Amino acid sequence: MNDRADLIFVEGRVHTVNATNDVVPALAVGGGRVLAAGGDAEVRALAGPGARVVELRGRSLLPGFIDSHCHLASLGMAVTSIDCKADGMQSIRALQEAVRRRAAAQPPGTWIRGRGYDQSRLAEKRHPNRLDWDVVAPDHPVIFTRTCGHIASVNSRALALGGITDATPDPAGGRYDREGGRNLGVAYETAQSPLQVAALPSREDFRAALLRADEAYIKAGGTSVHDAGGLVGPAFVPAQELAAAGRLNLRIYAFATVNSRQHPLMGLLGTGVHTGFGDARLQLGAFKVMTDGSSSGPTAATRDPYTSNCQDCGILYWSQEDLDDLIGQAHRQGFQCTVHAVGDRAIEQTLNAMERAQREFPREGLRHRIEHCGICPPDLRARVKSQRILPIMQPAFFWEFGDGYIANYGQHRADTMFPTRSLLAAGVPVVGSSDAPVTHYAPLFGIEQALTRATSGGQVCGPDERVDLTTAIRMHTINGAFASFEERIKGSLEPGKLADLVLLADDIARVPVKDLRHLPIAMTMVEGRVVHEA
């Protein structure tokens, strides 16, 4: 490593995110690594010939943000899809008009995609269905994905391309809405799979989507992401090509995600491949199993019925025995294991499977994870701690879905969902993420929401589970690095670590909490290279 700096930052607020959360005035970078963090004079003395000096003027410099649960290709595809969250799109009629315009502009037979609708916020208070889409796009397959990603609404042409008829039975872990025996084209959970296969983008579409998502994160100060599903598969070759050509700035830790025994990635089990294959720019991450639905659908598997529907406890994909077998196989093969588990019934099933896997095949250094870990009451929190599980949470969910949590689960459960502070107080390193494009990808939005847990309707879900700014920053930096076994090389601004960093346009500690999401990013660096500068 160079002992002379080619870039120094002085007279600012450098959040080192080290063990003692030191905030110092200056930082020196050389050879793509952090050389020193300390006083202005100390750092200026390290400047090499021609070194660039950045006067911070009190602004905050932080480690590059790590989004530990997102869907990179889906985010990139969402950019060119019909945006159901846009102003004026809160009715099925408005969505139909948007589809009508797309159909007039696209060749017949090409897919029309929409992303982000929420039936609870539409004027009609229901899911759009095949009858709605058939009227405006009879010659195009249409697929609209609900904001959570767990429910899709399609037209008749899309159903046909997916090989789905009125007689197609509901699959394990999924279902279709029906009326009078007719499939209405609203597919829940695993019932989406044949539709997603039919609508699979081309390799070139994947390349373009990944580049769009990469640019979005870099401009938001993100330097690393954990892709929680969608990249390992048809998008992985385009990702490899772009990474090899140096066109991706992000560091990517990509999961292999399965939702059934028939999933193509089940073929990884038995091959000997495991977590860590690749390098610091693109590597294979956890083996992920989908086990219940979404927090907002709501399709999460709960112990007690929903407050909004006393007959419904959500969707569970697997029996305990089947999940035990699947996690056991991945665990023995050397994978970091993770499970999408939102409801308490799903979390309990997950903990049982991980406990059995470790009991039957003990391994050192486990960092098994639970993605979301939403409804996690005290008995399950105790098990998360004792089993040393990493909960990967999404603070921004409260803004988008919190009002629905209160309606669907009751205030008592909404207040204890995503129990960040309780788990941190117990010594569990909670990790922050966005689940983009489910919610907005910007890490500063997640940091804000970890501090507020405020809903868009003006309510608060669990004020006692709010955290302070320093903790929220750690959740989106060093804790994310720990979740991918990379805390020795990134996640904090300490000597020897990669110079992945973000410069904010102001002092983050002085910005009103409600304005954190709007705090501009002045610069983003990856390995000492400026990849974005405002």
N, C-alpha and C positions, 0 to 999 in steps of 0.2 A: 504493500500500500504506500502511495506517495506520502512523504512527510511534509510537503509544501502544498498549500491550498491553492486551488485554481478558482475558488469562489468562496467569499465570506459574507456573512450576514451580521450586521452590527446594529446596536442601539435599538433593540426591540424586545420582544417577549417570546423567547424560544422555549416552548413546552417540550422538555426532553422526554416526558412520559417514562422516566426511569423508575426505579423502585421507590424513590422518595418524591417523585413528581416535581423535580426541580424545574424552576423557570428561571432562565438565565438570559443575559442580553445578547449573546452572540454565538455564532456557529461557523465552523470551518469545514469545507468540503474539498476533497481531493481524490482523484482517481475513482470517482463514482461512489466514494464512501465518506462517512462522517469522520473527520479528523479530530475535532474537539468541540465541546460545548462549554462555554464559560464566559468570562468577562471580556469586554471589548478589547482591552489592551492585549490580553493573552491571545485572542483570536487574530487580531490584526498582525501580530508578530509572526503568524504562520503563513501569511500571504506570500505566494510565489511571484516571480516576475510576470506581469501582465494579468494578475488575478483580478477578477471582477469583484467589486465591492458593492453590495446592496445595502443601502441605508434603510433600515426597517421603520425608523421614526415611530416606534412604539407599537407597530403592528405585530400580530401573532404569527409565529412560524411553528408548524406542527409536523409530526410524522405524516406521511401520506395516508389518507384514510383507507381502511380495508372494509369492504362490504362483504360480510361473511355468509350471505345467502342472497343470491340473485339469479336471474335467468337471462344470460347475456344475449343469446340469439333472439329470444322473445322480446327483449327490450328493443333491440334493433329493428325487429319486424313491426313492433307497435308504432314506431315513428311514422311508418308509411300506411298504417291501417287507419280506418275511421276511428277517431278519438271520441269515445262515448262519454268521456268526462268533460268535454269542452262545453262552454256556455251554449245554452240553447238546445242541448242534446238530451234533455231529461224527459223524453217521451218516446214511445215506440213510433209515433207518427214522424217525429224528427229523424229518428234513425232510419226509417223507411225512405224518407226523402234523400238522406245522404247516400243510401244504397242505390236509389234510382239514378242519382247523378253519376255515381261510379259506373253503373251498368251502361250508361250512355257514353262513357268515356273509355271503357275497356272492351277489348274484343270478346265476343261471346265465348263461353267455356272457360274463361280465366277466373280465378278465385277473387271474390270480394271479401275482405277481412275487416272485422271491427274488434276493438279491444276496450274493455273497461266499463261495460254497462253494469248497473246494479238495479235489479228489479225493484228493490225497496225504495229507490229514489226516482223511478219512472212514474209518470203521471198515472199510468194504467195499473201500477202496483202488481205487475206480473212479468214473467219472462216473455220476450218476443219469441215467436215460434215459426214453424215452416209456413204456415198460412200467411203470416205477415210478410215474410220474405218472398214467397212465390209471386205475390201480386206485383212486386216492384222489380224482381230480377228472375224471370222464368228461365232465362238462357245462360245464367251464370251460377256456379256454386257459391253459396254464401255461408260464411262461418263467423259468428260473433262469440268472443270469449268473455265470460263474465269477469269482473275485476279481480276476483280471487284466482282465476285460472282453473277452477275445478268444475265449471259448468260451461257448456257450449250450446249455442242456439244456431241451428242450421236450416237451410231450405230443402226442398224435395230433391233437387239435383245433387246437393252435397250428400244427402242420405243414400242416394243411388250409387254415387261414387264410392261411398264407404261400405257398400254391400249390405245396407241396413233396410229392412222392410218392416211392415207392420207386424209381421210374424216373428221378427228377431226377438229372442228373449232377453230380459235384463241379465247382464253378466254379473259374476261375483264381484262385489265391491262397487257396483254401479247400478244405474237405472235410467229409464227414459220416461218422460212425461207422456201420458196417453189420454185419449178421450174417445170413448165409444170404440175401443179397440184399435184406434189409429195412433201411430207413433207421431207425436207432435214436433219432433226434431229438437227437443231440449234434452241434452245428455249430461248426466251427472257422473263425475269421477271416472271409473274405468270404462264407462259407456262411451266416453269421448275418444278412446284409443283408435278405433277404425277410421274415425273422421280426421283425426290428426295425421294418420298415415296417408289418407287420401289427399290431404291439403299440404303435404310436405313441400317446403320450398325447394327450389333448385340449388345446386352448389353455388352458383353465382349470387343468388338471392341471399344465401347464408353469408357469403363473403361481405356483401354490402351491409347486411344487418350487423355483423360483428364490428365492422369499421365504424358504423354509426354509434353503436353502444360504447365502443372504446373512446370515441371522441367525447361522448356525453359525460362519461365518468371522469376523464382527464380534466375537463373544464369544470367539474364539480369538486376537484381535489382528490378524487379516488385514484389510487395507484395499484391496488390489488383487489381482486374479487374471488369469491368462492362461487363457482357456477353450480347451482343446486339441482340442475337437471336440464337437459336439452342440448348441451354442448357435446358430451360424450355420446356419440351416435353419428348421424349423417352430417352434423355440423363440425365434427372434430377434424376431419381432413382439411376443410377450409381454414379452420383455426390454426392447424399446424403450418399450413402454407403461409398464412399471413405472419405468424410468429417467426418462422424461419426467414422470411423476407424483411423482418424488422418493421413491419407495418402495424403491429399491435404494440401499444405502449403499456397496457395493463399486464400485471402478473396474474395468471389464472390458475386456480386450484379447482379442477373440474371433477364433479361427482359422476359416478355411474349409477343411474337411478332406475329402479324397476318398480312396477306396480302389479305384476302378475307373474305366474310361472311361465307364461307364454312370451314375456318380454324378451326381445333379442339380446339384451345385455345380461340375461341370465347365463349366457354362454361364457361369461368371464369366470364364473365359478368353476373351479377345476383346472384352470389354465396355469395357476401359479402367479399370475399378475396381481399386484397389490398396490396399496397406497404409496405414493412417492415416486412412481415411475415418471420420468421426465426431468425437468430442470426448474430453476427458479422463475422462469418465464411462463412455462406451460407444463403442468404436471397432473397426473391422475390423483384425485383426492379420495374421498370416502366412497364406500359402497352404501347407497341410500335406498331405503325401502319406503314406499308410500304405504301408510297404514290407516289413515282416516281422512276425512274431508277438510273443508275450510272453516275457519273461525266465523266467517261472515256469510257463508252460503245460505243458512248455516248447515253444514254437513259433518261437523266435527263429532267424533264418537264420545259421548258423555255418559257418566255414571247415572245421572239423574236427567229426566226429560227436560227439554227446553221449556222455559217459561212461556214462550210464545206458542208452543204446540206440545201439549202434555202427552201426546202419543209418539213423539219423535226423540230419539237419542242418537241420531246421526248414522253415519256409514262407517263400518269397520271392514277393512279389506281382507283380513286374514284371521284364521283361528289361532289360538295361542300356540298350538303344536306346530302349525305351518310357519309362523313367524319365528319360533324358536329354531326350527330347522334352517331357515334362510339366514338368520343372523349368525347362527352357529357355523354355517359353511363359510361365510365371509370372514368371520372372526378367526377361524382356524387358518384361513388362507393368508392372513396378515393384513387384511384391510382395516382401516379405521371404519367403524360402522356408524351409520347414522340413520335415523328414522324420522320421517315426517309424522309428528304426533301433536295434535292440537288439543283434543279433548282429554279429560282425566282418564277415561276408559282406555284410550289409545296410549297415553303416557304410561299407565300401569302395565299394559301389555308389553310395551317396549322395554321397560325396566326389567320385567320378568325375563324376557328373551336375552337381554344383555347380561343379566346376572347369571343365568344358566350357562351361557357361552363361556363366561370367564371361569365359572366353577368347573366346567368339564374340560376346559383347555386354557389353563392360566397363562396370561401374557403380561409382560412388564410394559410400563409406559403407555398404557391405554389412554386414549383421548376420544373415546366414543362420544357421540353427540346426540342431542335431540333437537331437530329443527322445529322451531316455534315454541314448544313446551308451554302452551297457552294456559289451559285450565289446570293449574298445578297446586293443589291444596297442601296443607302442612305435611301430611303423611308421605306424599310423593316428593315434596321438597327434601325431606329427610333422606329419602332413598337416592335422589339425585346427588346429594352431598356424599353419602356413604359409598356410592358406587363410582364417584368421581366422574360423573357425566357432565359434559359441557352443554348448557342450554344456549341455543342460538335464537335470539329474540329480535322482534321487529317493533321498536317503539312507535314508528309512524303508523302502525295499524290503528292506534287509538284515534288519531285524527280522522282517518277515513271510515273506520268501522265501529268506533267506540259507542256511538249512539245505538247501533244495531246490537252490540254486545249487551247493553243494558236491556234492550227490548227482548232479545232472544234468550239470554241466560239469567236475567235479573241483576239488579245492582249488586247483590251480595257476591255473585260470581264475577261480574265485571270488575269489581274492585280488587280482586285477587288474581286476575288474569295477568300473565307475563310478570310474575312477582320478582321483579329485578332486584329491588332493595333487600328483600328478605333473603334471597339466595346469596347475594353479595355479602350480606352480614354474616351468613353461615360459612363464608370462605369459598363460595363457588364462583369461578371467573365467568360471569355472564358475558356473552358476546353479542354485539350489536350488528344489525343488518337491515336491509330494506325489503327483500323479496321482490325487487323490481322485475317486471313492470306492474306488479300488484299494487305497490305504492311507489311514490316518487323515489328515484335512485339517489338523490343528493344526500350524502352523509350528514351534512349540517342540519337537514330536516329531521333525521333520526336523532341527532344529538339534542335538538330542541325538544323533541317529543319525549325523550327520556327524562327531561327536566320537568315537563308539564303534564304528560298523559292526558292532554286536553282533546276533546272531541270537536269536530267541526260544528256541532250543534251547541257548543258552549258548556258542555258538562265535563266532568273529570272522572276518570276511572281509577280509583285507588290512589288518593293523594299520598298515602303512607308508603307507596312503592316508588315514588319519584326519587331521583338521584341528583347529586350535585354535578357541576360542570366537569370537574376533573375526572369523576367516575365515568361520565358519559363519553368523554374523549378516550379514556382507556378502553371502553367497550368497543370503540370503532377504530382502534389502532393496535395496541399491544395484545389485547385479548383475542383479536382476530388473528394475529400472527401465531399466538399460542394454539389456536384451534386448528391450524394447519402445520404444526410442528416447526414453525419458522421464526420463533421469537428470538433466536440467536442472530438472525440476519436482518430483521426489519421490525417495524412496529414501535420503535422508539428512536430518538436521536441521540445515540451513544456512540463513542468512538469504535470504529471497525464495522459498524452496520451500514447497510446500503443507504445511499443518500436519496431515498424516496421521501419527498416532503411536499408540504403545501403551505403557501404563504397567503394569509388572509388579508383583506383590505383594511382591517381595523384590529383592535385588541379585542379578542373574542370575549374576554372577561368583562368588558365594559359595554358590550352591545346588549340592549334589552333582550331578554329571552325570547319574546314573541317575534323578534326580528332576526334571529339566528339563521332561519331558513333563507333569508334574503342577503346574508353577508356575502359580498362578492369574493371570488377567488382571484387573487392577483397573480399567482404563479403556481405551477405544478411541476415538480421534477421527478424523474425516474432515473435512478442510478447516476445522479449528478448531472443529468441532461435535462435542459428546460424543454418540456413538451407542451406547455401552455403558459402564455404570459399575456395578461390583459394590457 
